[in-house]
Amino acid sequence: MTTTSPQTPAQPSYWNQAGGQAWVDLQGLMDGLNQPIADAVIEAGFPGKGGCVLDIGCGAGTTTLDMARRLGPAGASVGVDVSAPLLDAARAAAQAQGVANAQFLEGDAQTFDLGTAAYDAAISRFGVMFFADFDQAFANLRRALKPGGKLAFVCWRSPADNPLAGAPADAAAPYLPPMPQPDLNAPGRWAFADPERVRGILARTGWRDIEIAPLDVDTPIALPDLMTLSLRMGPLGARLQQADEATQAKVLAAMTDRLRACEVDGKVAMTAACWLVTARA
Ligand SMILES: C[S@@+](CC[C@H](N)C(=O)[O-])C[C@H]1O[C@@H](n2cnc3c(N)ncnc32)[C@H](O)[C@@H]1O
């Protein structure tokens, strides 16, 4: 397992600055990779035609819009996110795609007033691992659901289960100053890797019928696209910019060699190893 897996920062400022802009710029690429994960979370959280669904950490709104179409015109799909640039992209996508039954709220889902018993279900694709206080967030989300309402989200399993996530940073490590060891339990990409931690948070905050199942999705990706993702997401790109030209060239060559070794049929054979978590309010 890598020691240098980038931990996506949790702070709202990150999602409103470089992090949010990177997600806006690369959303098309990531949506292509992650569509099977969207399908799984929507299937698990769908409350029936005409229902009202909250999409937590909705980002650029792809899952919110997919859910809105599935709910039909009598239903409502509401995305909440802390990132203004991503919400701008979500609203633009809703307009461009003519989806009238989707709306978007700007706020921290941990504390934002989402109403009481307002939703039939809540879903999230990778949007629930960034809260400063998980217990407060999941209590707030449970309050927003009707009794018996469904929760369905997907989060990452461990870096060990997702070895390619850290491979670019590992390849770069010999050429760059050492990085402090990230705390994988801190809010961020890997915070829900331990299923017992997730189960504990949900149980403490009043959720029942908690089920946590592995979800493995093959996400083959062209090598230049994976290089772009690696350099735009997380700290690696910024660190590389601070290096001199010769070091940059060595890092890019090492990353390319490392990823080329994982190519199958012209694509890097990446698999997203996730948990699909479901529960009821
Ligand atoms: C990894 S992205 C996933 C985005 C989207 N769900 C998708 O699948 O494309 C995480 C999202 O969570 C949002 N987020 C982070 N902390 C949040 C918070 N406290 N409240 C609401 N949204 C938050 C970020 O702004 C970002 O859009």
Ligand as a Chemical Component Dictionary entry (heavy atoms), coordinates in Angstrom:
data_LIG
# 
_chem_comp.id                   LIG 
_chem_comp.type                 NON-POLYMER 
_chem_comp.pdbx_formal_charge   0 
_chem_comp.three_letter_code    LIG 
# 
loop_
_chem_comp_atom.comp_id 
_chem_comp_atom.atom_id 
_chem_comp_atom.alt_atom_id 
_chem_comp_atom.type_symbol 
_chem_comp_atom.charge 
_chem_comp_atom.model_Cartn_x 
_chem_comp_atom.model_Cartn_y 
_chem_comp_atom.model_Cartn_z 
_chem_comp_atom.pdbx_ordinal 
LIG C1  C1  C 0  -15.571 14.026 -4.340 1  
LIG S1  S1  S 1  -16.690 15.329 -4.702 2  
LIG C2  C2  C 0  -18.119 14.430 -5.312 3  
LIG C3  C3  C 0  -19.059 15.291 -6.103 4  
LIG C4  C4  C 0  -20.282 14.571 -6.716 5  
LIG N1  N1  N 0  -21.076 13.895 -5.709 6  
LIG C5  C5  C 0  -19.882 13.636 -7.808 7  
LIG O1  O1  O 0  -19.998 12.433 -7.645 8  
LIG O2  O2  O -1 -19.441 14.119 -8.877 9  
LIG C6  C6  C 0  -17.186 15.804 -3.077 10 
LIG C7  C7  C 0  -18.216 16.889 -3.025 11 
LIG O3  O3  O 0  -18.594 17.097 -1.674 12 
LIG C8  C8  C 0  -18.747 18.492 -1.475 13 
LIG N2  N2  N 0  -18.622 18.778 -0.044 14 
LIG C9  C9  C 0  -17.510 18.712 0.727  15 
LIG N3  N3  N 0  -17.779 19.032 1.991  16 
LIG C10 C10 C 0  -19.120 19.318 2.040  17 
LIG C11 C11 C 0  -20.003 19.727 3.075  18 
LIG N4  N4  N 0  -19.553 19.880 4.322  19 
LIG N5  N5  N 0  -21.307 19.946 2.768  20 
LIG C12 C12 C 0  -21.756 19.786 1.491  21 
LIG N6  N6  N 0  -20.950 19.405 0.470  22 
LIG C13 C13 C 0  -19.660 19.170 0.735  23 
LIG C14 C14 C 0  -17.657 19.098 -2.328 24 
LIG O4  O4  O 0  -17.860 20.468 -2.595 25 
LIG C15 C15 C 0  -17.727 18.214 -3.577 26 
LIG O5  O5  O 0  -18.652 18.713 -4.501 27 
# 
loop_
_chem_comp_bond.comp_id 
_chem_comp_bond.atom_id_1 
_chem_comp_bond.atom_id_2 
_chem_comp_bond.value_order 
_chem_comp_bond.pdbx_ordinal 
LIG C1  S1  SING 1  
LIG S1  C2  SING 2  
LIG S1  C6  SING 3  
LIG C2  C3  SING 4  
LIG C3  C4  SING 5  
LIG C4  N1  SING 6  
LIG C4  C5  SING 7  
LIG C5  O1  DOUB 8  
LIG C5  O2  SING 9  
LIG C6  C7  SING 10 
LIG C7  O3  SING 11 
LIG C7  C15 SING 12 
LIG O3  C8  SING 13 
LIG C8  N2  SING 14 
LIG C8  C14 SING 15 
LIG N2  C9  SING 16 
LIG N2  C13 SING 17 
LIG C9  N3  DOUB 18 
LIG N3  C10 SING 19 
LIG C10 C11 SING 20 
LIG C10 C13 DOUB 21 
LIG C11 N4  SING 22 
LIG C11 N5  DOUB 23 
LIG N5  C12 SING 24 
LIG C12 N6  DOUB 25 
LIG N6  C13 SING 26 
LIG C14 O4  SING 27 
LIG C14 C15 SING 28 
LIG C15 O5  SING 29 
# 
